[in-house]
């Protein structure tokens, strides 16, 4: 049992102290609140069985307009007595009529003077006179009139019944009835602890110390609440962060490069023949504004040209045919991050170099549930004296293990710029199936020699989104870039 | 990548021993192929484009026989002396200047053999033939031809014949315009006044390379002798393509016969050229790359398993490369062959010895920092494509079309240019998420690309955020930007009125840092909201992060 407001508490308190039934009026007056507030607090208290409500009809007396007039000026007969006494107790009737201030009441005044035996009419020397012996005492009717006038309303049964009857008959007062609401305390009300129940603890309650006297309403702990959507990272960022941390833990340095690159760095430096299908417009985004860029390192351009045409000093046959510098100058959106890595290697030739990137790449593919024109590539590179294909297997095994991918298989494969090349499939426990993830190999001499790189370069790379899809359990890759806030708010964390 | 369905019975026929499906599924990946799918009686594999000899069952069986050690070393084929002459007209030198040819006799082609030959031809056309531009092949019924044969340059209007699959004679130009293959491949020769044509001594047309053969020489189940022409721009790839086809036909039971090519200057060449190309590789080189310590016997045997001829001279291995291999360019390619012959699974993992210290790129560190701030402010991260369109980047946000970096191939109207601002992407995202509960607060950080004078373009690292709800305001955007800048150690950036039309006039500001504008913030123009179907006010900002990169990461 608890009280819901301060007013409920005060009403109970008042009733306990008064130790009797109180009317709404009394409560209103004592607590200085409106009747409607008392009504609502009382009905709440009554619902809880702390008080009982009843009502009583009471007759009240109030003045009529005429009664109002006379209470101000005195009853007509009283005013007449005063005139008579001023004249020494006798006054001729006509003179009295003459002197009476309010002619219309003179007859009434004379009638009541005689009726109340305040005076008599006597003929003196043949002239009728009013004779009053002494000033009469205040009559009961006058007393009532005075009291009613001063209080406005008076309960009828507190007044003299005869006086009231007289005044009613004279039309000076009237009675009205009022229904009164009464409040009496119950046993429960007498004993309940005087504390208010509140739903919200407020600074006001804390500051005033009032919290001690209130009761904080308990919650239904199983009730629903409005869902809350915190700001959060995109699942792509979550996985990218994870992969980057793994690389740095393994001692790799992150490298970045422009998303726009010349064909020279994107393809030619990686020994991709100029007529390779991957270089066609159907597979690669070329730019039209700007469409090409000057190749400034003439020496390097010459070496790469010769390597393509006849192998130069690399010991390779080359691809044959004529290598076109114009084709190499064309600008493309990079199709892989390997161009970033080889550029870095060309500028950092001292071993060991261990670098990585997790970044955006572009392919001119039709967008569908399984392919995008933009996605992220994971890439790792190790250039060091005497590193081997077995080392590559070892590094990948560690790398996968840190990603939670314990089961790995390696197979021979083919990539234009690595030899030997391998493919790897990993078992993704979150999805319960195998996924072809990273391709890898050792950079071909046709790639490293023109750049002046003298040690073997281990390289591996793969798509980030495919792994993310399996982790999140989604089958349509497009949702990752749709930015539907409903999905982003509710998607499970990328664990 | 090319695919092929491999059937155990057919592999067994060329292998000479029985293998079942399970064994194929198990073994084929070790030949550098990928299992795509396993059917009831076949396994579908994807093979790499550097091995066009895997385009047929005999080709796969040839490699597989080595892997199983049924046959080791170089598969030699006997070639008969030439009986047919092929005349090369000088005019072709400028048009399609390489010609190879061969004859196959006494072959009985099953329906499956025929299908396979067509597949080999298709794969060679697409792969090393670069969609017939570099190399194309014609296969004819020799018995319909009256040798000698002539490779000539023909007038497109005055020459006509009945192309394969058609019931009437057509001029070369008609073929290019009306026949499917003509429409598809016509671009290869259209720029020339005369087109390549192969005719016999009675002037019957055999082929109109690289477009189509004639109906006359069509192969049928009754065909017993084949005449093959290869026209090309590159002699090396033309002769390899011919060799790959001939090796398969030989395995199918045919006898190979040489054809003599006679040039107008009197010189003569004969094809096929089955001479082994020689390359040598040292044991030390092999072991250093693999990280193994293989002895000479092991290396020798591994190379034989990959069907090479091998001569061992101490440290050095002299390797003869079979004429159907196009992928051996450098001795490093032989290292991989050794690894495959030895068995890649036998290479156990090791770990490099060098100790290195890792680090993230400054851009990553900065981006992660601003991401955390934005999340703290209640914003959810989004990822948009960098490729966009004028519609999204300009029109839908009331910004005028500006100098921009455009894509050359605009076959899709949605992918035409690189975004020069992140805000338009975010407005697009809000329109995608209209049904979702408000307030909506999203942000993105990533590259934008501006077209720029001499250099052509500059790539900037940017961050932008938008907040959409019933009382989104300029003040909110300003407070967000101030707190973001504050977290980057910038106390009092100055703001000046901005007239960016994406925003409401009088409710937008430029953000000034080091006396330079680095961003914009304010209330998005109601017309932009209308254009994107948005019914809540949107406050947003975009900020260039590059000044902070140089500030914090000077090194």
HADDOCK unambig.tbl for C-alpha pairs under 7 A between the chains (distance, minus, plus):
assign (segid A and resid 230 and name CA) (segid B and resid 378 and name CA) 5.81 0.50 0.50
assign (segid A and resid 231 and name CA) (segid B and resid 375 and name CA) 4.56 0.50 0.50
assign (segid A and resid 231 and name CA) (segid B and resid 376 and name CA) 6.83 0.50 0.50
assign (segid A and resid 231 and name CA) (segid B and resid 378 and name CA) 4.16 0.50 0.50
assign (segid A and resid 231 and name CA) (segid B and resid 379 and name CA) 4.34 0.50 0.50
assign (segid A and resid 231 and name CA) (segid B and resid 380 and name CA) 4.26 0.50 0.50
assign (segid A and resid 232 and name CA) (segid B and resid 375 and name CA) 5.60 0.50 0.50
assign (segid A and resid 232 and name CA) (segid B and resid 379 and name CA) 6.85 0.50 0.50
assign (segid A and resid 232 and name CA) (segid B and resid 380 and name CA) 4.75 0.50 0.50
assign (segid A and resid 232 and name CA) (segid B and resid 381 and name CA) 6.15 0.50 0.50
assign (segid A and resid 233 and name CA) (segid B and resid 380 and name CA) 6.25 0.50 0.50
assign (segid A and resid 233 and name CA) (segid B and resid 381 and name CA) 5.11 0.50 0.50
assign (segid A and resid 234 and name CA) (segid B and resid 381 and name CA) 5.13 0.50 0.50
assign (segid A and resid 234 and name CA) (segid B and resid 382 and name CA) 5.95 0.50 0.50
assign (segid A and resid 248 and name CA) (segid B and resid 358 and name CA) 4.33 0.50 0.50
assign (segid A and resid 248 and name CA) (segid B and resid 359 and name CA) 5.46 0.50 0.50
assign (segid A and resid 248 and name CA) (segid B and resid 360 and name CA) 6.84 0.50 0.50
assign (segid A and resid 249 and name CA) (segid B and resid 358 and name CA) 6.52 0.50 0.50
assign (segid A and resid 250 and name CA) (segid B and resid 358 and name CA) 6.85 0.50 0.50
assign (segid A and resid 251 and name CA) (segid B and resid 356 and name CA) 5.00 0.50 0.50
assign (segid A and resid 251 and name CA) (segid B and resid 357 and name CA) 4.48 0.50 0.50
assign (segid A and resid 251 and name CA) (segid B and resid 358 and name CA) 3.78 0.50 0.50
assign (segid A and resid 252 and name CA) (segid B and resid 357 and name CA) 6.63 0.50 0.50
assign (segid A and resid 252 and name CA) (segid B and resid 358 and name CA) 4.28 0.50 0.50
assign (segid A and resid 252 and name CA) (segid B and resid 359 and name CA) 6.56 0.50 0.50
assign (segid A and resid 253 and name CA) (segid B and resid 358 and name CA) 4.70 0.50 0.50
assign (segid A and resid 253 and name CA) (segid B and resid 359 and name CA) 4.71 0.50 0.50
assign (segid A and resid 253 and name CA) (segid B and resid 360 and name CA) 6.08 0.50 0.50
assign (segid A and resid 254 and name CA) (segid B and resid 359 and name CA) 6.19 0.50 0.50
assign (segid A and resid 254 and name CA) (segid B and resid 360 and name CA) 4.97 0.50 0.50
assign (segid A and resid 254 and name CA) (segid B and resid 361 and name CA) 5.14 0.50 0.50
assign (segid A and resid 255 and name CA) (segid B and resid 361 and name CA) 6.26 0.50 0.50
assign (segid A and resid 281 and name CA) (segid B and resid 409 and name CA) 6.94 0.50 0.50
assign (segid A and resid 285 and name CA) (segid B and resid 407 and name CA) 6.58 0.50 0.50
assign (segid A and resid 285 and name CA) (segid B and resid 409 and name CA) 6.83 0.50 0.50
assign (segid A and resid 286 and name CA) (segid B and resid 407 and name CA) 5.85 0.50 0.50
assign (segid A and resid 286 and name CA) (segid B and resid 408 and name CA) 5.27 0.50 0.50
assign (segid A and resid 286 and name CA) (segid B and resid 409 and name CA) 6.80 0.50 0.50
assign (segid A and resid 287 and name CA) (segid B and resid 406 and name CA) 5.75 0.50 0.50
assign (segid A and resid 287 and name CA) (segid B and resid 407 and name CA) 4.26 0.50 0.50
assign (segid A and resid 287 and name CA) (segid B and resid 408 and name CA) 4.73 0.50 0.50
assign (segid A and resid 288 and name CA) (segid B and resid 406 and name CA) 5.48 0.50 0.50
assign (segid A and resid 288 and name CA) (segid B and resid 407 and name CA) 5.33 0.50 0.50
assign (segid A and resid 288 and name CA) (segid B and resid 408 and name CA) 4.34 0.50 0.50
assign (segid A and resid 289 and name CA) (segid B and resid 405 and name CA) 5.24 0.50 0.50
assign (segid A and resid 289 and name CA) (segid B and resid 406 and name CA) 5.15 0.50 0.50
assign (segid A and resid 290 and name CA) (segid B and resid 405 and name CA) 6.50 0.50 0.50
assign (segid A and resid 290 and name CA) (segid B and resid 456 and name CA) 5.51 0.50 0.50
assign (segid A and resid 315 and name CA) (segid B and resid 330 and name CA) 6.09 0.50 0.50
assign (segid A and resid 316 and name CA) (segid B and resid 329 and name CA) 5.33 0.50 0.50
assign (segid A and resid 316 and name CA) (segid B and resid 330 and name CA) 4.46 0.50 0.50
assign (segid A and resid 317 and name CA) (segid B and resid 329 and name CA) 5.20 0.50 0.50
assign (segid A and resid 317 and name CA) (segid B and resid 330 and name CA) 6.63 0.50 0.50
assign (segid A and resid 318 and name CA) (segid B and resid 329 and name CA) 6.84 0.50 0.50
assign (segid A and resid 352 and name CA) (segid B and resid 354 and name CA) 6.76 0.50 0.50
assign (segid A and resid 374 and name CA) (segid B and resid 385 and name CA) 6.65 0.50 0.50
assign (segid A and resid 386 and name CA) (segid B and resid 288 and name CA) 6.75 0.50 0.50
assign (segid A and resid 387 and name CA) (segid B and resid 352 and name CA) 6.32 0.50 0.50
assign (segid A and resid 388 and name CA) (segid B and resid 288 and name CA) 6.69 0.50 0.50
assign (segid A and resid 388 and name CA) (segid B and resid 289 and name CA) 4.88 0.50 0.50
assign (segid A and resid 388 and name CA) (segid B and resid 290 and name CA) 5.25 0.50 0.50
assign (segid A and resid 388 and name CA) (segid B and resid 291 and name CA) 4.91 0.50 0.50
assign (segid A and resid 389 and name CA) (segid B and resid 289 and name CA) 6.12 0.50 0.50
assign (segid A and resid 389 and name CA) (segid B and resid 290 and name CA) 4.79 0.50 0.50
assign (segid A and resid 389 and name CA) (segid B and resid 291 and name CA) 6.23 0.50 0.50
assign (segid A and resid 390 and name CA) (segid B and resid 290 and name CA) 6.17 0.50 0.50
assign (segid A and resid 390 and name CA) (segid B and resid 291 and name CA) 5.70 0.50 0.50
assign (segid A and resid 390 and name CA) (segid B and resid 347 and name CA) 5.99 0.50 0.50
assign (segid A and resid 390 and name CA) (segid B and resid 348 and name CA) 6.14 0.50 0.50
assign (segid A and resid 390 and name CA) (segid B and resid 349 and name CA) 4.94 0.50 0.50
assign (segid A and resid 390 and name CA) (segid B and resid 350 and name CA) 5.48 0.50 0.50
assign (segid A and resid 391 and name CA) (segid B and resid 349 and name CA) 6.00 0.50 0.50
assign (segid A and resid 391 and name CA) (segid B and resid 350 and name CA) 4.65 0.50 0.50
assign (segid A and resid 391 and name CA) (segid B and resid 351 and name CA) 4.84 0.50 0.50
assign (segid A and resid 391 and name CA) (segid B and resid 352 and name CA) 5.70 0.50 0.50
assign (segid A and resid 393 and name CA) (segid B and resid 349 and name CA) 5.01 0.50 0.50
assign (segid A and resid 394 and name CA) (segid B and resid 349 and name CA) 4.13 0.50 0.50
assign (segid A and resid 394 and name CA) (segid B and resid 350 and name CA) 4.73 0.50 0.50
assign (segid A and resid 394 and name CA) (segid B and resid 351 and name CA) 5.15 0.50 0.50
assign (segid A and resid 395 and name CA) (segid B and resid 351 and name CA) 6.03 0.50 0.50
assign (segid A and resid 411 and name CA) (segid B and resid 29 and name CA) 6.53 0.50 0.50
assign (segid A and resid 411 and name CA) (segid B and resid 30 and name CA) 6.24 0.50 0.50
assign (segid A and resid 411 and name CA) (segid B and resid 32 and name CA) 6.61 0.50 0.50
assign (segid A and resid 411 and name CA) (segid B and resid 344 and name CA) 6.92 0.50 0.50
assign (segid A and resid 412 and name CA) (segid B and resid 30 and name CA) 6.25 0.50 0.50
assign (segid A and resid 412 and name CA) (segid B and resid 31 and name CA) 6.94 0.50 0.50
assign (segid A and resid 412 and name CA) (segid B and resid 32 and name CA) 4.55 0.50 0.50
assign (segid A and resid 412 and name CA) (segid B and resid 340 and name CA) 6.94 0.50 0.50
assign (segid A and resid 413 and name CA) (segid B and resid 32 and name CA) 4.72 0.50 0.50
assign (segid A and resid 413 and name CA) (segid B and resid 33 and name CA) 6.97 0.50 0.50
assign (segid A and resid 414 and name CA) (segid B and resid 48 and name CA) 6.22 0.50 0.50
assign (segid A and resid 419 and name CA) (segid B and resid 332 and name CA) 6.40 0.50 0.50
assign (segid A and resid 419 and name CA) (segid B and resid 333 and name CA) 6.24 0.50 0.50
assign (segid A and resid 419 and name CA) (segid B and resid 336 and name CA) 6.49 0.50 0.50
assign (segid A and resid 420 and name CA) (segid B and resid 333 and name CA) 6.87 0.50 0.50
assign (segid A and resid 420 and name CA) (segid B and resid 335 and name CA) 6.85 0.50 0.50
assign (segid A and resid 420 and name CA) (segid B and resid 336 and name CA) 4.63 0.50 0.50
assign (segid A and resid 481 and name CA) (segid B and resid 383 and name CA) 5.63 0.50 0.50
assign (segid A and resid 481 and name CA) (segid B and resid 384 and name CA) 5.70 0.50 0.50
assign (segid A and resid 483 and name CA) (segid B and resid 382 and name CA) 5.71 0.50 0.50
assign (segid A and resid 483 and name CA) (segid B and resid 383 and name CA) 6.79 0.50 0.50
assign (segid A and resid 483 and name CA) (segid B and resid 429 and name CA) 5.83 0.50 0.50
assign (segid A and resid 484 and name CA) (segid B and resid 429 and name CA) 6.93 0.50 0.50
assign (segid A and resid 484 and name CA) (segid B and resid 432 and name CA) 6.02 0.50 0.50
assign (segid A and resid 484 and name CA) (segid B and resid 433 and name CA) 5.25 0.50 0.50
assign (segid A and resid 485 and name CA) (segid B and resid 433 and name CA) 5.50 0.50 0.50
assign (segid A and resid 485 and name CA) (segid B and resid 436 and name CA) 6.75 0.50 0.50
assign (segid A and resid 486 and name CA) (segid B and resid 433 and name CA) 6.92 0.50 0.50
assign (segid A and resid 486 and name CA) (segid B and resid 436 and name CA) 5.84 0.50 0.50
